[in-house]
């Protein structure tokens, strides 16, 4: 990729095989599979994937080697057949140097709530034991 400008990218998951499309991807983003939640950019990308770029729209495709992409026949999402294969996949190195794998600071809140947890529901048994109709 070697450019810092945001690009649209399709990455096929090594674990489940689903195609994940990300708009405005930059190497500093930590991206996970939309289905199985595994990390998509791994050190072994070069061994298990092939990378293609559409010369018309710049869309990047990182597909598993078992996925059949034929230069001059396979079509990009923009409709172009002008795909080229990139011989060296540098996504992992770029993501590492951009800090995509650094641990994020802890967030005060639950994983399923956007707002902080209130103090009155610290005891979940108390929450479920209370009669909702009497409140």
Backbone as JSON, one array per atom type, in Angstrom:
{
  "sequence": "XXXXXXXXXXXXXXXXXXXXXXXXXXXXXXXXXXXXXXXXXXXXXXXXXXXXXXXXXXXXXXXXXXXXXXXXXXXXXXXXXXXXXXXXXXXXXXXXXXXXXXXXXXXXXXXXXXXXXXXXXXXXXXXXXXXXXXX",
  "N": [[0.85, -1.17, 0.0], [1.78, 1.34, 0.91], [1.11, 4.07, 0.85], [-0.05, 6.83, 2.79], [-2.54, 7.88, 2.58], [-6.09, 7.51, 2.96], [-7.61, 4.47, 1.88], [-9.87, 2.34, 0.08], [-10.49, -1.02, 0.88], [-10.56, -4.55, 0.42], [-10.5, -7.38, 2.36], [-10.0, -10.77, 2.62], [-10.97, -13.01, 5.08], [-8.75, -15.06, 6.91], [-9.56, -16.99, 8.7], [-12.42, -17.51, 8.53], [-13.12, -17.01, 5.91], [-14.81, -15.01, 4.93], [-15.53, -12.06, 3.02], [-14.32, -8.92, 3.77], [-14.98, -5.54, 3.65], [-13.53, -2.39, 3.84], [-13.89, 1.03, 4.13], [-11.95, 3.9, 3.48], [-9.54, 2.98, 4.72], [-6.65, 3.13, 6.74], [-3.22, 2.49, 7.63], [-2.96, 2.68, 10.44], [-5.23, 1.71, 11.61], [-6.87, -0.77, 13.5], [-8.13, -3.66, 12.4], [-10.85, -5.95, 12.35], [-12.4, -9.11, 11.53], [-15.65, -9.03, 10.21], [-17.38, -11.09, 10.72], [-16.26, -13.4, 12.24], [-14.64, -12.08, 14.01], [-11.87, -12.25, 14.16], [-8.47, -11.11, 13.9], [-7.53, -9.34, 11.0], [-5.22, -8.49, 9.67], [-2.35, -10.08, 9.58], [0.92, -11.47, 10.41], [1.5, -13.45, 8.51], [0.41, -12.84, 6.01], [1.61, -12.63, 3.45], [2.24, -15.27, 2.82], [-0.25, -16.62, 2.69], [-2.05, -15.11, 1.24], [-2.95, -13.14, -1.68], [-2.34, -9.99, -3.19], [-4.13, -7.47, -4.86], [-4.6, -4.63, -7.01], [-6.82, -2.21, -8.21], [-6.3, -0.42, -11.07], [-7.84, 1.63, -11.99], [-9.61, 2.67, -9.99], [-8.22, 2.4, -7.61], [-8.86, 0.6, -5.62], [-8.08, -1.85, -3.21], [-7.47, -5.32, -3.05], [-7.22, -8.02, -0.98], [-6.89, -11.21, -1.15], [-7.44, -14.65, -0.3], [-5.09, -17.14, -1.3], [-6.3, -19.32, -2.47], [-8.52, -18.27, -3.66], [-9.82, -17.55, -6.78], [-8.57, -15.25, -8.88], [-8.38, -13.71, -11.88], [-6.22, -12.01, -13.87], [-7.19, -9.45, -16.03], [-9.63, -10.64, -16.51], [-11.13, -10.9, -14.12], [-13.31, -8.8, -12.23], [-13.32, -5.57, -10.8], [-14.99, -3.84, -8.11], [-15.76, -1.44, -9.19], [-16.29, -2.02, -11.76], [-14.25, -2.24, -13.54], [-11.73, -4.11, -15.32], [-9.13, -3.81, -14.96], [-7.01, -4.87, -13.18], [-4.08, -5.28, -11.2], [-1.52, -7.43, -9.97], [0.0, -7.22, -6.83], [3.21, -7.89, -5.84], [4.54, -7.98, -3.35], [3.24, -8.06, -0.17], [2.74, -5.62, 2.06], [1.17, -4.87, 4.16], [1.03, -5.76, 6.9], [3.53, -4.97, 7.99], [3.36, -2.18, 7.59], [1.1, -1.59, 9.16], [2.04, -2.33, 11.68], [4.18, -0.51, 12.07], [2.7, 1.83, 12.07], [1.33, 1.68, 14.4], [-0.99, 0.16, 14.8], [-1.37, -2.15, 16.28], [-0.92, -1.6, 18.91], [-1.89, -1.59, 22.32], [-5.03, -0.35, 23.21], [-6.14, 2.31, 25.39], [-7.97, 1.53, 28.4], [-11.55, 1.57, 28.37], [-14.06, 3.29, 30.1], [-16.79, 1.71, 30.79], [-19.38, -0.55, 29.68], [-19.04, -3.2, 27.25], [-21.19, -3.3, 25.6], [-22.6, -1.0, 25.95], [-22.82, 2.47, 25.39], [-22.7, 4.46, 27.22], [-21.38, 5.21, 30.53], [-21.42, 2.75, 33.18], [-23.9, 2.84, 35.65], [-23.82, 3.37, 39.23], [-25.87, 2.18, 40.68], [-26.52, -0.3, 39.66], [-24.57, -2.16, 40.21], [-24.7, -4.6, 41.55], [-25.79, -7.3, 40.09], [-27.59, -9.32, 40.78], [-29.28, -8.0, 42.5], [-30.47, -6.27, 40.71], [-31.95, -8.03, 39.06], [-33.59, -9.2, 40.95], [-35.24, -7.21, 41.8], [-38.55, -5.89, 41.59], [-39.85, -4.9, 38.67], [-42.29, -3.71, 38.15], [-42.91, -2.35, 40.47], [-41.43, -0.08, 40.57]],
  "CA": [[0.0, 0.0, 0.0], [2.83, 2.35, 0.99], [0.62, 5.44, 0.92], [-0.76, 7.09, 4.04], [-3.89, 8.37, 2.33], [-7.1, 6.45, 3.15], [-7.96, 3.69, 0.69], [-10.86, 1.29, 0.27], [-9.79, -2.3, 0.83], [-11.27, -5.8, 0.69], [-9.62, -8.41, 2.9], [-10.67, -12.05, 2.86], [-10.55, -13.52, 6.39], [-8.06, -16.35, 6.9], [-10.25, -17.94, 9.56], [-13.76, -17.92, 8.09], [-13.24, -16.84, 4.47], [-15.72, -13.94, 4.53], [-14.91, -10.86, 2.45], [-14.53, -7.73, 4.59], [-14.67, -4.31, 2.92], [-13.35, -1.23, 4.71], [-13.73, 2.31, 3.44], [-10.98, 4.84, 4.07], [-8.57, 2.28, 5.57], [-5.28, 3.61, 6.89], [-2.47, 1.47, 8.37], [-3.04, 2.79, 11.9], [-6.5, 1.14, 12.07], [-6.88, -2.18, 13.88], [-9.36, -4.15, 11.78], [-11.28, -7.31, 12.67], [-13.38, -9.71, 10.63], [-17.03, -8.69, 10.56], [-18.12, -12.29, 11.11], [-15.67, -14.19, 13.32], [-13.94, -11.12, 14.87], [-10.43, -12.48, 14.17], [-7.66, -10.04, 13.33], [-7.39, -9.55, 9.56], [-3.86, -8.25, 9.21], [-1.48, -10.99, 10.32], [2.27, -11.53, 9.85], [1.61, -14.44, 7.44], [-0.37, -12.44, 4.83], [2.36, -12.91, 2.22], [2.2, -16.71, 2.53], [-1.6, -17.16, 2.48], [-2.9, -14.2, 0.46], [-2.44, -12.39, -2.83], [-2.88, -8.63, -3.17], [-4.4, -6.89, -6.16], [-5.03, -3.24, -6.98], [-7.49, -1.72, -9.41], [-5.59, 0.76, -11.57], [-8.8, 2.69, -12.3], [-10.18, 3.32, -8.8], [-7.31, 2.29, -6.47], [-9.38, -0.37, -4.65], [-7.16, -2.94, -2.9], [-8.08, -6.62, -2.77], [-6.32, -8.99, -0.37], [-7.68, -12.44, -1.22], [-6.74, -15.89, -0.03], [-4.5, -17.67, -2.54], [-7.23, -20.28, -3.09], [-9.53, -17.51, -4.39], [-9.39, -17.41, -8.17], [-8.64, -13.92, -9.49], [-7.69, -13.79, -13.16], [-5.88, -10.69, -14.4], [-7.82, -9.2, -17.32], [-10.98, -11.2, -16.54], [-11.83, -10.59, -12.87], [-13.83, -7.43, -12.26], [-13.32, -4.78, -9.57], [-16.33, -3.35, -7.77], [-16.09, -0.29, -10.05], [-16.6, -2.54, -13.08], [-13.04, -2.32, -14.33], [-10.96, -5.35, -15.33], [-7.75, -3.34, -14.94], [-6.39, -5.25, -11.91], [-2.7, -5.74, -11.23], [-1.14, -8.13, -8.75], [1.12, -6.64, -6.08], [4.0, -9.06, -5.46], [4.89, -7.95, -1.93], [2.18, -7.53, 0.69], [3.4, -4.92, 3.16], [0.14, -4.36, 5.09], [1.37, -6.03, 8.3], [4.65, -4.1, 8.36], [2.85, -0.81, 7.65], [0.2, -1.48, 10.32], [2.88, -2.38, 12.89], [4.91, 0.75, 12.24], [1.74, 2.9, 12.32], [0.79, 1.54, 15.75], [-2.32, -0.46, 14.79], [-1.46, -3.27, 17.22], [-0.7, -1.15, 20.28], [-3.09, -1.74, 23.14], [-5.79, 0.88, 23.44], [-6.42, 2.54, 26.8], [-9.27, 0.98, 28.79], [-12.72, 2.45, 28.27], [-14.93, 3.17, 31.26], [-18.13, 1.37, 30.33], [-19.56, -1.93, 29.24], [-18.79, -3.4, 25.83], [-22.44, -3.17, 24.85], [-23.22, 0.29, 26.25], [-21.97, 3.61, 25.06], [-22.6, 5.32, 28.4], [-20.79, 4.52, 31.68], [-22.32, 1.97, 34.02], [-24.27, 3.57, 36.86], [-23.49, 2.68, 40.47], [-27.0, 1.49, 41.28], [-26.7, -1.66, 39.16], [-23.35, -2.92, 40.42], [-25.08, -5.93, 41.97], [-26.74, -7.77, 39.09], [-28.66, -10.07, 41.45], [-30.22, -6.99, 43.0], [-31.17, -5.77, 39.54], [-32.93, -9.02, 38.61], [-34.52, -9.51, 42.04], [-36.19, -6.11, 42.01], [-39.79, -5.98, 40.83], [-39.89, -3.76, 37.75], [-43.6, -3.08, 38.26], [-43.05, -1.53, 41.67], [-40.58, 1.12, 40.46]],
  "C": [[0.89, 1.23, 0.0], [2.38, 3.81, 0.96], [-0.14, 5.63, 2.22], [-2.17, 7.61, 3.82], [-4.88, 7.21, 2.5], [-7.46, 5.78, 1.82], [-9.06, 2.71, 1.05], [-10.17, -0.04, 0.03], [-10.75, -3.45, 1.11], [-10.24, -6.79, 1.2], [-10.45, -9.65, 3.18], [-10.1, -12.65, 4.15], [-9.9, -14.89, 6.25], [-8.81, -17.4, 7.68], [-11.57, -18.44, 8.98], [-14.0, -17.72, 6.6], [-14.17, -15.73, 4.01], [-14.93, -12.76, 3.98], [-15.3, -9.66, 3.3], [-14.1, -6.51, 3.8], [-14.61, -3.16, 3.92], [-13.12, 0.01, 3.86], [-12.74, 3.16, 4.2], [-10.03, 4.17, 5.05], [-7.24, 3.0, 5.56], [-4.54, 2.61, 7.76], [-2.56, 1.55, 9.89], [-4.33, 2.19, 12.46], [-6.33, -0.35, 12.37], [-8.19, -2.76, 13.37], [-9.58, -5.63, 12.09], [-12.28, -7.78, 11.64], [-14.78, -9.37, 11.12], [-17.82, -9.89, 11.04], [-17.51, -12.98, 12.32], [-14.87, -13.35, 14.31], [-12.45, -11.42, 15.03], [-9.72, -11.29, 13.53], [-7.4, -10.34, 11.85], [-5.97, -9.36, 9.05], [-2.91, -9.01, 10.12], [-0.1, -11.02, 9.67], [2.39, -12.47, 8.64], [0.83, -14.07, 6.18], [0.31, -12.81, 3.52], [2.27, -14.38, 1.83], [0.81, -17.21, 2.13], [-2.48, -16.31, 1.57], [-2.16, -13.66, -0.76], [-3.09, -11.01, -2.78], [-3.0, -8.1, -4.59], [-4.84, -5.44, -5.98], [-5.7, -2.91, -8.3], [-6.79, -0.44, -9.85], [-6.54, 1.91, -11.89], [-9.29, 3.41, -11.06], [-9.29, 3.22, -7.56], [-7.75, 1.3, -5.4], [-8.37, -1.5, -4.47], [-7.94, -4.19, -2.57], [-7.0, -7.52, -2.2], [-7.14, -10.27, -0.24], [-6.81, -13.63, -0.87], [-6.24, -16.47, -1.34], [-5.42, -18.66, -3.24], [-8.35, -19.58, -3.87], [-9.01, -17.22, -5.79], [-9.65, -15.98, -8.66], [-7.76, -13.96, -10.73], [-7.48, -12.38, -13.69], [-6.48, -10.55, -15.81], [-9.23, -9.75, -17.45], [-11.77, -10.85, -15.29], [-12.16, -9.11, -12.84], [-13.77, -6.82, -10.86], [-14.75, -4.34, -9.28], [-16.74, -2.13, -8.6], [-16.44, -0.72, -11.47], [-15.4, -2.71, -13.98], [-12.41, -3.71, -14.24], [-9.47, -5.05, -15.26], [-7.11, -3.59, -13.57], [-4.94, -5.64, -12.14], [-2.41, -6.44, -9.91], [0.08, -7.45, -8.14], [1.93, -7.82, -5.53], [4.33, -9.12, -3.98], [3.76, -7.31, -1.14], [2.84, -6.93, 1.92], [2.42, -4.42, 4.21], [0.51, -4.58, 6.55], [2.49, -5.11, 8.78], [4.18, -2.65, 8.51], [1.95, -0.61, 8.87], [1.0, -1.5, 11.62], [3.59, -1.06, 13.12], [3.97, 1.93, 12.5], [1.07, 2.79, 13.69], [-0.58, 0.88, 15.83], [-2.47, -1.55, 15.84], [-1.15, -2.88, 18.66], [-2.0, -1.23, 21.05], [-3.73, -0.39, 23.4], [-6.02, 1.07, 24.93], [-7.8, 2.0, 27.16], [-10.37, 2.03, 28.73], [-13.59, 2.22, 29.48], [-16.35, 2.95, 30.78], [-18.2, -0.09, 29.93], [-19.34, -2.01, 27.74], [-20.04, -3.19, 25.0], [-23.17, -1.86, 25.12], [-22.26, 1.41, 25.88], [-21.78, 4.53, 26.26], [-21.98, 4.54, 29.56], [-21.86, 3.78, 32.49], [-22.63, 2.76, 35.28], [-24.0, 2.71, 38.1], [-24.64, 1.85, 41.02], [-27.23, 0.09, 40.71], [-25.41, -2.48, 39.26], [-23.66, -4.37, 40.78], [-26.18, -6.43, 41.02], [-27.87, -8.59, 39.7], [-29.73, -9.11, 41.95], [-31.08, -6.44, 41.85], [-32.27, -6.75, 39.11], [-33.96, -9.37, 39.69], [-35.55, -8.41, 42.24], [-37.38, -6.26, 41.08], [-39.92, -4.73, 39.97], [-41.21, -3.01, 37.88], [-43.75, -2.17, 39.45], [-42.23, -0.25, 41.6], [-41.33, 2.26, 39.85]]
}
